Amino acid sequence: MKPYHSLRDIRSDIANGQLSCRQLVEHYLHNIKQKPELNAFLEIFEDEAFAQADAVDKKIASGHAGKLAGMVIGLKDVLAYEGHSLQASSQILDGFKSLYTATAVQRLLAEDAIIIGRQNCDEFAMGASNENSSFGPALNADDTTRVPGGSSGGSAVAVQADLCLASIGSDTGGSVRQPASFCGVVGLKPTYSRISRYGLIAYASSFDQIGIISKSVEDAALLLEVMAGSDEYDSTVSHRPVPAYSQMLESDKKYKIGYIRDCFESEGLDTEVKESILGVIDMLKDAGHQVEAVEFPYLDFMVPTYYILTTAEASSNLGRFDGVKYGFRSENATDLTSLYKKTRAEGFGPEVQRRIMLGTFVLSADYYDAYYTKAQRVRRLIKEKTDELLQNYDFLILPTAPTTAFRLEENTANPLAMYLADIFTVQASLAGVPAISIPVGRDANGLSIGLQLMTRSFEEPQLLAFSNYILDKLTVEA
């Protein structure tokens, strides 16, 4: 069976009698079984996927199918799905099965999406390479000696390698966008609060947002349209009306675009990545868009601010995993105190332990004002400056990541080098604005290069439309 690149193509072949949902599930299951070395999935819901496919086929035949009929989706292992294992790729949740379904997942099912399995990720979504998973790293399908990015690495690889049409991940500081860049697919982080976080395992609650990895902007728009909106179970979710994003992908407007000068002058930016993004900028200028360099004085402060705040929130959020009520429990405990200590020491991996300890340190009485309070002030400055730029420009354009996919174990011995992989993605997370990564080229090794766009809060319609426009132009020029 040919690989499909959008739900539109799938629905067309279903309408013509050339394809059924059952055949589609067979196709993806075959691909998954043919590529186990990628380690993209932790669990396959084979029988359930076939049952869902048969039910959707009947709905299509009767003319009552939902918006997502024909879409086969994978879920990052941080999203609750009732009766299914949920581990955040960690041993500390070994044996745990979810008691309920996340709101976003429930909305997908209500529109007849078919969920094919649970996907590998960095433990508790903490990482930029998927090497922190307790189940081993997912591998980049373009070059299996390289990482797929993180933390939603398995989710990106699954779409890249045609193991499913789309994946639902989470993005705290770039965890959808950076792996999308490394794997040559589309990665969307919506505005903070656009999608309910009910049923998403928390890492850093003021940053976490459910995101989308897909092969096309059109599919990302449709998935956002289905998942977004108010939810009685999440007091932080936005109550703004949800536009029909999938019907708003055409744009002939000439935009005013800014690119952050310091990003392109950064020593850490790979030359081929820089040239590729500048090539897109030149293309936009030639097409009549106004593109200007802008100053952003806080670039060097973004990664430290992000990691101080997210580790502080992680220290609080992960306190619930203690071996008392569910998940892993150390067999070496002798009393309640040793149960806490040994369970967390044995159940959490090194990176999660590192971030919990860092977060506990910055929240301690002696250092709270020196680090946490100061970081909150810097976050406010970053948000205000980002919002100010976006009042003057329709979009900010920058690389998604400073390099293409790096080699396995290349940065594992140096946490700082790993953290700097997030240097261009954390701005949107700190400011709470929507951002998207789209594939715009490849380097000399055939590795994907991603371009990132940011825009004003809740302006996803123009973000998606402009992303679609850029990809269309690149296709034509190719």
HELIX and SHEET records of a PDB file:
HELIX    1   1 LEU A    7  ALA A   15  1                                   9    
HELIX    2   2 CYS A   21  GLN A   34  1                                  14    
HELIX    3   3 PRO A   36  LEU A   38  5                                   3    
HELIX    4   4 GLU A   46  SER A   62  1                                  17    
HELIX    5   5 GLN A   91  LEU A   93  5                                   3    
HELIX    6   6 THR A  103  ALA A  110  1                                   8    
HELIX    7   7 GLU A  123  ALA A  125  5                                   3    
HELIX    8   8 GLY A  153  GLN A  160  1                                   8    
HELIX    9   9 ARG A  177  CYS A  183  1                                   7    
HELIX   10  10 VAL A  217  MET A  227  1                                  11    
HELIX   11  11 TYR A  245  GLN A  247  5                                   3    
HELIX   12  12 ARG A  261  GLU A  265  1                                   5    
HELIX   13  13 THR A  271  ASP A  286  1                                  16    
HELIX   14  14 LEU A  299  ASN A  317  1                                  19    
HELIX   15  15 LEU A  318  ARG A  320  5                                   3    
HELIX   16  16 LEU A  336  GLY A  347  1                                  12    
HELIX   17  17 PRO A  350  LEU A  363  1                                  14    
HELIX   18  18 TYR A  368  THR A  373  3                                   6    
HELIX   19  19 LYS A  374  ASN A  392  1                                  19    
HELIX   20  20 PRO A  415  TYR A  419  1                                   5    
HELIX   21  21 LEU A  420  ASP A  422  5                                   3    
HELIX   22  22 VAL A  426  ALA A  431  1                                   6    
HELIX   23  23 GLU A  460  GLU A  477  1                                  18    
SHEET    1   A11 PHE A  41  ILE A  44  0                                        
SHEET    2   A11 ILE A 114  GLN A 119 -1                                        
SHEET    3   A11 VAL A  72  LYS A  76  1                                        
SHEET    4   A11 ALA A 166  ASP A 171  1                                        
SHEET    5   A11 GLN A 209  SER A 214 -1                                        
SHEET    6   A11 VAL A 186  LYS A 189 -1                                        
SHEET    7   A11 ALA A 435  ARG A 442 -1                                        
SHEET    8   A11 SER A 448  MET A 454 -1                                        
SHEET    9   A11 PHE A 395  PRO A 399 -1                                        
SHEET   10   A11 LYS A 256  ILE A 260  1                                        
SHEET   11   A11 GLN A 290  VAL A 294  1                                        
END                                                                             
